[in-house]
Amino acid sequence: MKRTAFYPIHKQLNAKVVEFSGYEMPLQYSGIFEEHRSVRNNVGLFDVSHMGEFEIRGTDALTFVQYITTNDASKLSDGKAQYSLMCDPNGGIVDDLLVYKDKDHFMFVVNAANISKDFEWINNNRENFDVEMVDKSDEISLLALQGPKSLGTLQKLTKFDLSTIPYYSFVHTNVVGLDITVSRTGYTGELGFELYFDSTPATAERMWNTVMDAGKEFNIKPIGLGARDTLRLEMGYCLYGSDIDTTTNPLEAGLIWITKLEKDDFIGKTALLRIKQQGIKKKLIGFMIEKEKAMPRHGYEICTNGSPAGFVTSGMISPMLDKGIGLGYVPSQYARPGSSVTILIRGREISAKIVDTPFIKK
């Protein structure tokens, strides 16, 4: 079992540590709902060092990134990032990822559970390209500072004007005497920053403690993976392994906006064009339970007209809405917002309504 450089801090803070994607990671500190609301209202600090980072260099770097991912990397200039996917030849989603364009290379940030699988997939598909790929995952620590007070917190620690960093952009700068990369992407729907830096216990402790001290006036809290999941679900963001995987494709998952079918060939394009022409059979929908408080969970059946039609992929009680919300797949003919469905919860059909996401409007 792996541990991030922040593991001693998590133990010192009495976090509930669980196994996640081969790492011992904090699920929660003070409680998922409390941590969730802290990010929505103030600011929270996440250890997300379990995520994977690959660097891709070489003469064919851009051509290869275009081939291996679905979004249009040619639109990226230095200091820009984009959300993208990797698909298999059948159009199934291998992973969702962030693509960063630096001066002399690209960086992929991939899901922790998929690091080995993704590295092998990318490596196996690069033989016709003049590129070099390096797995930097174990060399990089990654903190996410999220919430409306994140700018006020982090700005204390650097001379760089962080307010000038556009969404889905990044800079290399100095924070607390360390040369790091600061980006603005996020998985919570709130203003926030990601801090990439060398993964050593000394730098990790220094960065964590300094950021936490800077956020004291804003009531900053450490945030675990539990609240990270509830925060992303309120925004309707997909989680790999639950909402998307190789059995689903970008058209079904509502991710056509990061799937540029008009660009030159990429892995899965032919299949996706065929699926689009034939018609999408199922769609990922958001739903809300409005009349009673009930918890939808992954795997629960979604019913239409009393018959099973699909299944829940992610579900919870929203800490901000105090209502059951979730994502799930249903046949396309039942996926219209405003339609009524039922969720089979412990033998009872609970009424719900299909709604547009995000559930929380920002």
Contacts in CASP RR format, 6 or more apart in sequence:
PFRMAT RR
TARGET T0000
AUTHOR 0000-0000-0000
METHOD contacts of the structure
MODEL  1
MKRTAFYPIHKQLNAKVVEFSGYEMPLQYSGIFEEHRSVRNNVGLFDVSH
MGEFEIRGTDALTFVQYITTNDASKLSDGKAQYSLMCDPNGGIVDDLLVY
KDKDHFMFVVNAANISKDFEWINNNRENFDVEMVDKSDEISLLALQGPKS
LGTLQKLTKFDLSTIPYYSFVHTNVVGLDITVSRTGYTGELGFELYFDST
PATAERMWNTVMDAGKEFNIKPIGLGARDTLRLEMGYCLYGSDIDTTTNP
LEAGLIWITKLEKDDFIGKTALLRIKQQGIKKKLIGFMIEKEKAMPRHGY
EICTNGSPAGFVTSGMISPMLDKGIGLGYVPSQYARPGSSVTILIRGREI
SAKIVDTPFIKK
1 19 0 8 1.000
1 22 0 8 1.000
1 23 0 8 1.000
1 24 0 8 1.000
2 22 0 8 1.000
2 23 0 8 1.000
2 24 0 8 1.000
2 50 0 8 1.000
3 23 0 8 1.000
3 24 0 8 1.000
4 23 0 8 1.000
4 25 0 8 1.000
4 47 0 8 1.000
4 49 0 8 1.000
4 50 0 8 1.000
4 141 0 8 1.000
4 199 0 8 1.000
4 204 0 8 1.000
5 49 0 8 1.000
5 141 0 8 1.000
5 199 0 8 1.000
5 200 0 8 1.000
5 201 0 8 1.000
5 203 0 8 1.000
5 204 0 8 1.000
5 205 0 8 1.000
6 47 0 8 1.000
6 49 0 8 1.000
6 141 0 8 1.000
6 204 0 8 1.000
6 208 0 8 1.000
7 17 0 8 1.000
7 24 0 8 1.000
8 201 0 8 1.000
8 205 0 8 1.000
9 47 0 8 1.000
9 204 0 8 1.000
9 205 0 8 1.000
9 208 0 8 1.000
10 17 0 8 1.000
10 25 0 8 1.000
10 26 0 8 1.000
10 47 0 8 1.000
10 222 0 8 1.000
11 17 0 8 1.000
13 26 0 8 1.000
13 29 0 8 1.000
13 222 0 8 1.000
14 29 0 8 1.000
15 26 0 8 1.000
15 27 0 8 1.000
15 28 0 8 1.000
15 29 0 8 1.000
15 222 0 8 1.000
15 224 0 8 1.000
16 26 0 8 1.000
16 27 0 8 1.000
16 28 0 8 1.000
16 29 0 8 1.000
17 24 0 8 1.000
17 25 0 8 1.000
17 26 0 8 1.000
17 27 0 8 1.000
18 24 0 8 1.000
18 25 0 8 1.000
18 26 0 8 1.000
18 27 0 8 1.000
18 225 0 8 1.000
19 25 0 8 1.000
20 27 0 8 1.000
20 50 0 8 1.000
20 112 0 8 1.000
20 225 0 8 1.000
21 50 0 8 1.000
21 111 0 8 1.000
21 112 0 8 1.000
21 113 0 8 1.000
22 50 0 8 1.000
22 112 0 8 1.000
22 113 0 8 1.000
23 50 0 8 1.000
23 112 0 8 1.000
25 47 0 8 1.000
25 50 0 8 1.000
25 224 0 8 1.000
25 225 0 8 1.000
26 47 0 8 1.000
26 222 0 8 1.000
26 224 0 8 1.000
26 225 0 8 1.000
27 224 0 8 1.000
27 225 0 8 1.000
27 226 0 8 1.000
28 35 0 8 1.000
28 224 0 8 1.000
28 225 0 8 1.000
28 226 0 8 1.000
28 227 0 8 1.000
29 35 0 8 1.000
29 221 0 8 1.000
29 222 0 8 1.000
29 223 0 8 1.000
29 224 0 8 1.000
30 221 0 8 1.000
31 227 0 8 1.000
32 224 0 8 1.000
32 226 0 8 1.000
32 227 0 8 1.000
32 230 0 8 1.000
32 319 0 8 1.000
33 227 0 8 1.000
33 230 0 8 1.000
33 319 0 8 1.000
34 221 0 8 1.000
35 44 0 8 1.000
35 221 0 8 1.000
35 222 0 8 1.000
35 223 0 8 1.000
35 224 0 8 1.000
35 226 0 8 1.000
35 227 0 8 1.000
36 227 0 8 1.000
36 230 0 8 1.000
36 231 0 8 1.000
36 319 0 8 1.000
36 320 0 8 1.000
37 319 0 8 1.000
37 320 0 8 1.000
38 44 0 8 1.000
38 219 0 8 1.000
38 220 0 8 1.000
38 221 0 8 1.000
38 223 0 8 1.000
39 146 0 8 1.000
39 147 0 8 1.000
39 188 0 8 1.000
39 190 0 8 1.000
39 223 0 8 1.000
39 227 0 8 1.000
39 231 0 8 1.000
40 147 0 8 1.000
40 190 0 8 1.000
40 231 0 8 1.000
40 319 0 8 1.000
40 320 0 8 1.000
40 360 0 8 1.000
41 148 0 8 1.000
42 147 0 8 1.000
42 148 0 8 1.000
42 149 0 8 1.000
42 218 0 8 1.000
42 219 0 8 1.000
42 220 0 8 1.000
42 221 0 8 1.000
43 145 0 8 1.000
43 146 0 8 1.000
43 147 0 8 1.000
43 148 0 8 1.000
43 149 0 8 1.000
43 150 0 8 1.000
43 153 0 8 1.000
43 215 0 8 1.000
43 218 0 8 1.000
43 219 0 8 1.000
43 220 0 8 1.000
43 221 0 8 1.000
44 145 0 8 1.000
44 146 0 8 1.000
44 147 0 8 1.000
44 150 0 8 1.000
44 220 0 8 1.000
44 221 0 8 1.000
44 222 0 8 1.000
44 223 0 8 1.000
45 143 0 8 1.000
45 144 0 8 1.000
45 145 0 8 1.000
45 208 0 8 1.000
45 211 0 8 1.000
45 212 0 8 1.000
45 220 0 8 1.000
45 221 0 8 1.000
45 222 0 8 1.000
45 223 0 8 1.000
46 143 0 8 1.000
46 144 0 8 1.000
46 145 0 8 1.000
46 146 0 8 1.000
46 222 0 8 1.000
46 223 0 8 1.000
46 224 0 8 1.000
46 228 0 8 1.000
47 142 0 8 1.000
47 143 0 8 1.000
47 208 0 8 1.000
47 222 0 8 1.000
47 224 0 8 1.000
48 142 0 8 1.000
48 143 0 8 1.000
48 144 0 8 1.000
48 194 0 8 1.000
48 228 0 8 1.000
49 140 0 8 1.000
49 141 0 8 1.000
49 142 0 8 1.000
49 143 0 8 1.000
49 199 0 8 1.000
49 204 0 8 1.000
50 112 0 8 1.000
51 109 0 8 1.000
51 110 0 8 1.000
51 111 0 8 1.000
51 112 0 8 1.000
51 137 0 8 1.000
51 142 0 8 1.000
52 108 0 8 1.000
52 109 0 8 1.000
52 110 0 8 1.000
52 111 0 8 1.000
52 112 0 8 1.000
52 115 0 8 1.000
52 135 0 8 1.000
52 136 0 8 1.000
52 137 0 8 1.000
52 140 0 8 1.000
53 107 0 8 1.000
53 108 0 8 1.000
53 109 0 8 1.000
53 110 0 8 1.000
53 135 0 8 1.000
53 136 0 8 1.000
53 137 0 8 1.000
53 140 0 8 1.000
53 142 0 8 1.000
53 196 0 8 1.000
54 107 0 8 1.000
54 108 0 8 1.000
54 110 0 8 1.000
54 118 0 8 1.000
54 119 0 8 1.000
54 122 0 8 1.000
54 133 0 8 1.000
54 134 0 8 1.000
54 135 0 8 1.000
54 136 0 8 1.000
54 137 0 8 1.000
55 105 0 8 1.000
55 106 0 8 1.000
55 107 0 8 1.000
55 133 0 8 1.000
55 134 0 8 1.000
55 136 0 8 1.000
56 64 0 8 1.000
56 65 0 8 1.000
56 105 0 8 1.000
56 106 0 8 1.000
56 107 0 8 1.000
56 108 0 8 1.000
56 122 0 8 1.000
56 131 0 8 1.000
56 132 0 8 1.000
56 133 0 8 1.000
57 104 0 8 1.000
57 105 0 8 1.000
57 106 0 8 1.000
57 131 0 8 1.000
57 132 0 8 1.000
57 133 0 8 1.000
57 134 0 8 1.000
58 105 0 8 1.000
58 130 0 8 1.000
58 131 0 8 1.000
58 132 0 8 1.000
59 130 0 8 1.000
59 131 0 8 1.000
60 129 0 8 1.000
60 130 0 8 1.000
60 131 0 8 1.000
61 105 0 8 1.000
61 106 0 8 1.000
61 131 0 8 1.000
62 73 0 8 1.000
62 74 0 8 1.000
62 106 0 8 1.000
63 129 0 8 1.000
64 126 0 8 1.000
64 129 0 8 1.000
64 131 0 8 1.000
65 73 0 8 1.000
65 99 0 8 1.000
65 106 0 8 1.000
66 72 0 8 1.000
66 73 0 8 1.000
66 74 0 8 1.000
66 263 0 8 1.000
66 264 0 8 1.000
66 266 0 8 1.000
67 125 0 8 1.000
67 129 0 8 1.000
67 265 0 8 1.000
67 266 0 8 1.000
67 267 0 8 1.000
68 86 0 8 1.000
68 122 0 8 1.000
68 125 0 8 1.000
68 126 0 8 1.000
68 266 0 8 1.000
68 267 0 8 1.000
69 84 0 8 1.000
69 85 0 8 1.000
69 86 0 8 1.000
69 97 0 8 1.000
69 99 0 8 1.000
69 266 0 8 1.000
70 84 0 8 1.000
70 85 0 8 1.000
70 86 0 8 1.000
70 87 0 8 1.000
70 250 0 8 1.000
70 258 0 8 1.000
70 259 0 8 1.000
70 260 0 8 1.000
70 266 0 8 1.000
71 82 0 8 1.000
71 83 0 8 1.000
71 84 0 8 1.000
71 85 0 8 1.000
71 99 0 8 1.000
71 258 0 8 1.000
71 259 0 8 1.000
71 260 0 8 1.000
72 260 0 8 1.000
72 263 0 8 1.000
73 82 0 8 1.000
73 84 0 8 1.000
73 99 0 8 1.000
73 101 0 8 1.000
73 106 0 8 1.000
74 263 0 8 1.000
75 82 0 8 1.000
76 82 0 8 1.000
76 99 0 8 1.000
76 101 0 8 1.000
77 101 0 8 1.000
78 101 0 8 1.000
78 102 0 8 1.000
78 103 0 8 1.000
79 100 0 8 1.000
79 101 0 8 1.000
79 102 0 8 1.000
79 169 0 8 1.000
79 170 0 8 1.000
79 171 0 8 1.000
80 100 0 8 1.000
80 101 0 8 1.000
80 168 0 8 1.000
80 169 0 8 1.000
80 170 0 8 1.000
81 98 0 8 1.000
81 99 0 8 1.000
81 100 0 8 1.000
81 101 0 8 1.000
81 168 0 8 1.000
81 169 0 8 1.000
81 170 0 8 1.000
81 183 0 8 1.000
81 185 0 8 1.000
82 98 0 8 1.000
82 99 0 8 1.000
82 168 0 8 1.000
82 258 0 8 1.000
83 96 0 8 1.000
83 97 0 8 1.000
83 98 0 8 1.000
83 99 0 8 1.000
83 168 0 8 1.000
83 185 0 8 1.000
83 258 0 8 1.000
84 96 0 8 1.000
84 97 0 8 1.000
84 98 0 8 1.000
84 99 0 8 1.000
84 258 0 8 1.000
85 93 0 8 1.000
85 94 0 8 1.000
85 95 0 8 1.000
85 96 0 8 1.000
85 97 0 8 1.000
85 250 0 8 1.000
85 255 0 8 1.000
85 258 0 8 1.000
85 259 0 8 1.000
86 93 0 8 1.000
86 94 0 8 1.000
86 95 0 8 1.000
86 97 0 8 1.000
86 118 0 8 1.000
86 121 0 8 1.000
86 122 0 8 1.000
86 267 0 8 1.000
87 93 0 8 1.000
87 94 0 8 1.000
87 249 0 8 1.000
87 250 0 8 1.000
87 266 0 8 1.000
87 267 0 8 1.000
87 268 0 8 1.000
87 271 0 8 1.000
87 272 0 8 1.000
88 94 0 8 1.000
88 246 0 8 1.000
88 267 0 8 1.000
88 268 0 8 1.000
89 267 0 8 1.000
89 268 0 8 1.000
89 270 0 8 1.000
89 271 0 8 1.000
90 246 0 8 1.000
90 249 0 8 1.000
90 268 0 8 1.000
90 271 0 8 1.000
91 249 0 8 1.000
91 250 0 8 1.000
91 268 0 8 1.000
91 271 0 8 1.000
91 272 0 8 1.000
91 275 0 8 1.000
92 245 0 8 1.000
92 246 0 8 1.000
92 247 0 8 1.000
92 248 0 8 1.000
92 249 0 8 1.000
92 268 0 8 1.000
92 271 0 8 1.000
93 240 0 8 1.000
93 244 0 8 1.000
93 245 0 8 1.000
93 246 0 8 1.000
93 248 0 8 1.000
93 249 0 8 1.000
93 250 0 8 1.000
93 253 0 8 1.000
93 255 0 8 1.000
94 114 0 8 1.000
94 117 0 8 1.000
94 118 0 8 1.000
94 121 0 8 1.000
94 246 0 8 1.000
95 110 0 8 1.000
95 111 0 8 1.000
95 114 0 8 1.000
95 117 0 8 1.000
95 118 0 8 1.000
95 240 0 8 1.000
96 111 0 8 1.000
96 238 0 8 1.000
96 240 0 8 1.000
96 244 0 8 1.000
96 255 0 8 1.000
97 108 0 8 1.000
97 109 0 8 1.000
97 110 0 8 1.000
97 111 0 8 1.000
97 118 0 8 1.000
98 108 0 8 1.000
98 109 0 8 1.000
98 185 0 8 1.000
99 106 0 8 1.000
99 107 0 8 1.000
99 108 0 8 1.000
100 106 0 8 1.000
100 107 0 8 1.000
100 108 0 8 1.000
100 109 0 8 1.000
100 170 0 8 1.000
100 183 0 8 1.000
107 136 0 8 1.000
108 118 0 8 1.000
108 122 0 8 1.000
110 118 0 8 1.000
111 118 0 8 1.000
111 240 0 8 1.000
113 240 0 8 1.000
113 241 0 8 1.000
114 240 0 8 1.000
115 135 0 8 1.000
115 137 0 8 1.000
119 133 0 8 1.000
119 135 0 8 1.000
122 133 0 8 1.000
123 133 0 8 1.000
125 267 0 8 1.000
126 133 0 8 1.000
138 199 0 8 1.000
139 198 0 8 1.000
139 199 0 8 1.000
140 196 0 8 1.000
140 197 0 8 1.000
140 198 0 8 1.000
140 199 0 8 1.000
141 196 0 8 1.000
141 197 0 8 1.000
141 198 0 8 1.000
141 199 0 8 1.000
141 200 0 8 1.000
141 203 0 8 1.000
141 204 0 8 1.000
141 207 0 8 1.000
142 194 0 8 1.000
142 195 0 8 1.000
142 196 0 8 1.000
143 194 0 8 1.000
143 195 0 8 1.000
143 207 0 8 1.000
143 208 0 8 1.000
143 211 0 8 1.000
144 186 0 8 1.000
144 187 0 8 1.000
144 192 0 8 1.000
144 193 0 8 1.000
144 194 0 8 1.000
144 195 0 8 1.000
145 153 0 8 1.000
145 154 0 8 1.000
145 192 0 8 1.000
145 193 0 8 1.000
145 194 0 8 1.000
145 195 0 8 1.000
145 211 0 8 1.000
146 186 0 8 1.000
146 187 0 8 1.000
146 188 0 8 1.000
146 189 0 8 1.000
146 190 0 8 1.000
146 191 0 8 1.000
146 192 0 8 1.000
146 193 0 8 1.000
146 223 0 8 1.000
146 231 0 8 1.000
147 188 0 8 1.000
147 190 0 8 1.000
147 191 0 8 1.000
147 192 0 8 1.000
148 190 0 8 1.000
148 191 0 8 1.000
149 215 0 8 1.000
149 218 0 8 1.000
149 220 0 8 1.000
150 190 0 8 1.000
150 191 0 8 1.000
150 192 0 8 1.000
150 193 0 8 1.000
151 162 0 8 1.000
151 163 0 8 1.000
151 191 0 8 1.000
151 192 0 8 1.000
151 193 0 8 1.000
152 215 0 8 1.000
152 218 0 8 1.000
153 211 0 8 1.000
153 214 0 8 1.000
153 215 0 8 1.000
153 218 0 8 1.000
153 220 0 8 1.000
154 162 0 8 1.000
154 175 0 8 1.000
154 182 0 8 1.000
154 193 0 8 1.000
154 211 0 8 1.000
154 214 0 8 1.000
155 161 0 8 1.000
155 162 0 8 1.000
155 163 0 8 1.000
156 214 0 8 1.000
156 215 0 8 1.000
157 175 0 8 1.000
157 176 0 8 1.000
157 210 0 8 1.000
157 211 0 8 1.000
157 214 0 8 1.000
158 173 0 8 1.000
158 174 0 8 1.000
158 175 0 8 1.000
158 176 0 8 1.000
158 182 0 8 1.000
159 174 0 8 1.000
160 171 0 8 1.000
160 173 0 8 1.000
160 174 0 8 1.000
160 182 0 8 1.000
162 182 0 8 1.000
162 193 0 8 1.000
165 171 0 8 1.000
165 182 0 8 1.000
165 183 0 8 1.000
165 184 0 8 1.000
165 193 0 8 1.000
166 184 0 8 1.000
167 184 0 8 1.000
167 185 0 8 1.000
168 184 0 8 1.000
168 185 0 8 1.000
169 183 0 8 1.000
169 184 0 8 1.000
170 181 0 8 1.000
170 182 0 8 1.000
170 183 0 8 1.000
170 184 0 8 1.000
170 194 0 8 1.000
171 181 0 8 1.000
171 182 0 8 1.000
171 183 0 8 1.000
172 179 0 8 1.000
172 180 0 8 1.000
172 181 0 8 1.000
172 182 0 8 1.000
173 179 0 8 1.000
173 180 0 8 1.000
173 182 0 8 1.000
174 180 0 8 1.000
175 182 0 8 1.000
175 195 0 8 1.000
175 207 0 8 1.000
176 206 0 8 1.000
176 207 0 8 1.000
176 210 0 8 1.000
178 197 0 8 1.000
178 198 0 8 1.000
178 203 0 8 1.000
178 206 0 8 1.000
178 207 0 8 1.000
179 197 0 8 1.000
180 195 0 8 1.000
180 196 0 8 1.000
180 197 0 8 1.000
180 207 0 8 1.000
181 194 0 8 1.000
181 195 0 8 1.000
181 196 0 8 1.000
181 197 0 8 1.000
182 193 0 8 1.000
182 194 0 8 1.000
182 195 0 8 1.000
182 196 0 8 1.000
183 193 0 8 1.000
183 194 0 8 1.000
183 196 0 8 1.000
184 192 0 8 1.000
184 193 0 8 1.000
184 194 0 8 1.000
185 194 0 8 1.000
186 192 0 8 1.000
186 194 0 8 1.000
187 228 0 8 1.000
187 231 0 8 1.000
187 232 0 8 1.000
187 237 0 8 1.000
188 228 0 8 1.000
188 231 0 8 1.000
188 232 0 8 1.000
188 235 0 8 1.000
189 231 0 8 1.000
189 235 0 8 1.000
189 237 0 8 1.000
189 358 0 8 1.000
189 360 0 8 1.000
189 362 0 8 1.000
190 231 0 8 1.000
190 362 0 8 1.000
195 207 0 8 1.000
195 211 0 8 1.000
197 203 0 8 1.000
197 207 0 8 1.000
211 220 0 8 1.000
212 220 0 8 1.000
212 222 0 8 1.000
214 220 0 8 1.000
229 239 0 8 1.000
229 314 0 8 1.000
229 316 0 8 1.000
230 316 0 8 1.000
230 318 0 8 1.000
230 319 0 8 1.000
232 239 0 8 1.000
233 239 0 8 1.000
233 314 0 8 1.000
233 315 0 8 1.000
233 316 0 8 1.000
233 318 0 8 1.000
233 325 0 8 1.000
233 326 0 8 1.000
233 327 0 8 1.000
233 359 0 8 1.000
234 318 0 8 1.000
234 319 0 8 1.000
234 320 0 8 1.000
234 321 0 8 1.000
234 325 0 8 1.000
234 358 0 8 1.000
234 359 0 8 1.000
234 360 0 8 1.000
235 357 0 8 1.000
235 358 0 8 1.000
235 359 0 8 1.000
235 360 0 8 1.000
235 362 0 8 1.000
236 286 0 8 1.000
236 327 0 8 1.000
236 357 0 8 1.000
236 358 0 8 1.000
236 359 0 8 1.000
238 244 0 8 1.000
238 253 0 8 1.000
238 255 0 8 1.000
238 284 0 8 1.000
238 327 0 8 1.000
239 313 0 8 1.000
239 314 0 8 1.000
242 298 0 8 1.000
242 313 0 8 1.000
242 314 0 8 1.000
243 253 0 8 1.000
243 284 0 8 1.000
243 313 0 8 1.000
243 314 0 8 1.000
243 327 0 8 1.000
243 328 0 8 1.000
244 253 0 8 1.000
244 255 0 8 1.000
248 284 0 8 1.000
248 329 0 8 1.000
249 271 0 8 1.000
249 272 0 8 1.000
249 275 0 8 1.000
250 256 0 8 1.000
250 258 0 8 1.000
250 259 0 8 1.000
250 272 0 8 1.000
251 259 0 8 1.000
251 272 0 8 1.000
251 275 0 8 1.000
251 276 0 8 1.000
251 280 0 8 1.000
252 280 0 8 1.000
252 281 0 8 1.000
252 282 0 8 1.000
252 283 0 8 1.000
252 284 0 8 1.000
252 329 0 8 1.000
253 284 0 8 1.000
254 283 0 8 1.000
254 284 0 8 1.000
259 272 0 8 1.000
261 269 0 8 1.000
261 272 0 8 1.000
261 273 0 8 1.000
261 276 0 8 1.000
279 332 0 8 1.000
280 332 0 8 1.000
281 331 0 8 1.000
281 332 0 8 1.000
282 310 0 8 1.000
282 329 0 8 1.000
282 330 0 8 1.000
282 331 0 8 1.000
282 332 0 8 1.000
282 335 0 8 1.000
283 329 0 8 1.000
283 330 0 8 1.000
283 331 0 8 1.000
283 332 0 8 1.000
283 335 0 8 1.000
284 313 0 8 1.000
284 327 0 8 1.000
284 328 0 8 1.000
284 329 0 8 1.000
285 327 0 8 1.000
285 328 0 8 1.000
285 329 0 8 1.000
285 330 0 8 1.000
285 335 0 8 1.000
285 337 0 8 1.000
285 354 0 8 1.000
286 325 0 8 1.000
286 326 0 8 1.000
286 327 0 8 1.000
286 328 0 8 1.000
286 354 0 8 1.000
286 355 0 8 1.000
286 356 0 8 1.000
286 357 0 8 1.000
286 359 0 8 1.000
287 296 0 8 1.000
287 302 0 8 1.000
287 325 0 8 1.000
287 326 0 8 1.000
287 327 0 8 1.000
287 328 0 8 1.000
287 341 0 8 1.000
287 343 0 8 1.000
287 352 0 8 1.000
287 353 0 8 1.000
287 354 0 8 1.000
287 355 0 8 1.000
288 321 0 8 1.000
288 323 0 8 1.000
288 324 0 8 1.000
288 325 0 8 1.000
288 326 0 8 1.000
288 352 0 8 1.000
288 353 0 8 1.000
288 355 0 8 1.000
288 359 0 8 1.000
289 296 0 8 1.000
289 323 0 8 1.000
289 324 0 8 1.000
289 325 0 8 1.000
289 343 0 8 1.000
289 350 0 8 1.000
289 351 0 8 1.000
289 352 0 8 1.000
290 323 0 8 1.000
290 351 0 8 1.000
290 352 0 8 1.000
290 353 0 8 1.000
291 351 0 8 1.000
292 350 0 8 1.000
293 317 0 8 1.000
293 322 0 8 1.000
293 323 0 8 1.000
293 324 0 8 1.000
294 324 0 8 1.000
294 343 0 8 1.000
294 345 0 8 1.000
294 350 0 8 1.000
295 315 0 8 1.000
295 316 0 8 1.000
295 317 0 8 1.000
295 324 0 8 1.000
295 345 0 8 1.000
296 312 0 8 1.000
296 315 0 8 1.000
296 316 0 8 1.000
296 324 0 8 1.000
296 325 0 8 1.000
296 326 0 8 1.000
296 343 0 8 1.000
296 345 0 8 1.000
296 350 0 8 1.000
296 352 0 8 1.000
297 312 0 8 1.000
297 315 0 8 1.000
297 345 0 8 1.000
298 312 0 8 1.000
298 313 0 8 1.000
298 314 0 8 1.000
298 315 0 8 1.000
299 311 0 8 1.000
299 312 0 8 1.000
299 313 0 8 1.000
300 311 0 8 1.000
300 312 0 8 1.000
300 343 0 8 1.000
300 344 0 8 1.000
300 345 0 8 1.000
301 308 0 8 1.000
301 310 0 8 1.000
301 311 0 8 1.000
301 312 0 8 1.000
301 343 0 8 1.000
301 344 0 8 1.000
302 308 0 8 1.000
302 309 0 8 1.000
302 310 0 8 1.000
302 311 0 8 1.000
302 312 0 8 1.000
302 328 0 8 1.000
302 329 0 8 1.000
302 330 0 8 1.000
302 341 0 8 1.000
302 342 0 8 1.000
302 343 0 8 1.000
302 344 0 8 1.000
303 309 0 8 1.000
303 310 0 8 1.000
303 341 0 8 1.000
303 342 0 8 1.000
303 343 0 8 1.000
303 344 0 8 1.000
303 349 0 8 1.000
304 330 0 8 1.000
304 334 0 8 1.000
304 339 0 8 1.000
304 341 0 8 1.000
304 342 0 8 1.000
306 342 0 8 1.000
306 349 0 8 1.000
308 344 0 8 1.000
309 330 0 8 1.000
309 331 0 8 1.000
309 334 0 8 1.000
309 341 0 8 1.000
310 328 0 8 1.000
310 329 0 8 1.000
310 330 0 8 1.000
310 331 0 8 1.000
311 328 0 8 1.000
311 329 0 8 1.000
312 326 0 8 1.000
312 327 0 8 1.000
312 328 0 8 1.000
312 343 0 8 1.000
313 326 0 8 1.000
313 327 0 8 1.000
313 328 0 8 1.000
313 329 0 8 1.000
314 326 0 8 1.000
314 327 0 8 1.000
314 328 0 8 1.000
315 324 0 8 1.000
315 325 0 8 1.000
315 326 0 8 1.000
315 327 0 8 1.000
316 324 0 8 1.000
316 325 0 8 1.000
316 326 0 8 1.000
317 323 0 8 1.000
317 324 0 8 1.000
317 325 0 8 1.000
318 324 0 8 1.000
318 325 0 8 1.000
318 359 0 8 1.000
318 360 0 8 1.000
320 360 0 8 1.000
321 359 0 8 1.000
321 360 0 8 1.000
325 359 0 8 1.000
326 359 0 8 1.000
327 357 0 8 1.000
330 341 0 8 1.000
334 341 0 8 1.000
334 354 0 8 1.000
335 354 0 8 1.000
336 354 0 8 1.000
337 354 0 8 1.000
337 355 0 8 1.000
337 356 0 8 1.000
338 353 0 8 1.000
338 354 0 8 1.000
338 355 0 8 1.000
339 353 0 8 1.000
339 354 0 8 1.000
340 351 0 8 1.000
340 352 0 8 1.000
340 353 0 8 1.000
340 354 0 8 1.000
341 352 0 8 1.000
341 353 0 8 1.000
341 354 0 8 1.000
342 349 0 8 1.000
342 350 0 8 1.000
342 351 0 8 1.000
342 352 0 8 1.000
343 349 0 8 1.000
343 350 0 8 1.000
343 352 0 8 1.000
344 350 0 8 1.000
END
